[in-house]
Amino acid sequence: MGYSVQHFQRLFVQEYAVSPHKYLQNLRLERAIQLMTENADILVQDIAIQLGMDTNYFIRIFRNTYGCTPGMMKLRLLEGEQKR
């Protein structure tokens, strides 16, 4: 693009209000929720692999973002589906 890394990051933050790293992380976590919703039997390890992440790192950032582990979120999603 012809920009330095620092300049690109600055422009990105101005446009999206988050760093490129955080933006990508958020996309991956949204995809994780989607995978859990589509397949109740999917393992947390398999989700991490599909997202291209280490399982422990995935669990840590998931918990930091949503306040619960991916396993707990899967249970919440399943309970929500059963109430329908």
N, C-alpha and C positions, 0 to 999 in steps of 0.2 A: 504494500500500500504506500510505501515511501515514507512512513512515519517511524520514528524511534519507538521502542517499546514503551517508554515512559509517556510519550505524547499520545500514543494509541490508547493506553490505559486511562489517561486523563480525559480524552474525548469519549471513551466508552462510559466512564463514570458520569460524565455530564449528560449523556444520552439516556442511560439506563439506571442511574442512581445506585449502582453496585459495580464492584470490580468484575473484570471478565472471569476470574476464578470463581467468585461467588455466584455469578450468573450461571455458569456451567454446572456448578454444584447444585443450584436450585433446580435446574432442568433435570439433572440426574435423580434428585429426590422426588420430583413430581413423577418421573417415569417409574420409580420404585413403587409409589402409591398405585399407579396405574397397573403395574404388574401384579401387585397384591390383590387388586380388585378383580382383575381378569382371571386369576388362577389362585384359588384359596390354598392349594396344596404346594405352592412354590416355596422352596426353602430360602431362608435369608441369604445363605451362601450363594445360591444360584442367582438371586437378584444382584448381589454385589458383583458377581462375575459378569453378568449381562451389562452392568453399568461400567465395567472396567475398573473396579475398585477392589481394594483389599477389604475383606469382611470386617475386620476390627475397626478400620477407619470408617467404613460405611455405617456401622452401628453407632460409632461415636458422633459422627456429624448428623445422623438421623436423630439421635437423642437430643443433641444440642439444638436442632431446628424445631422438632415437633414435641419435645418434652417427654417422649416415651421411646422405647426400643422398637425396632421394626416388628418384632414378634408380638409386642403388645398392640401395635397398630393393626396387625393382621387380625388379632382377636376382636378389636373394636369394629373393624370392617365386616367381619363375619357376623358379629352380633347385629350390626345395622342391617345386613342382608336378611337375617332371620326374622327381623321385626317387620319386614315388608310384606 
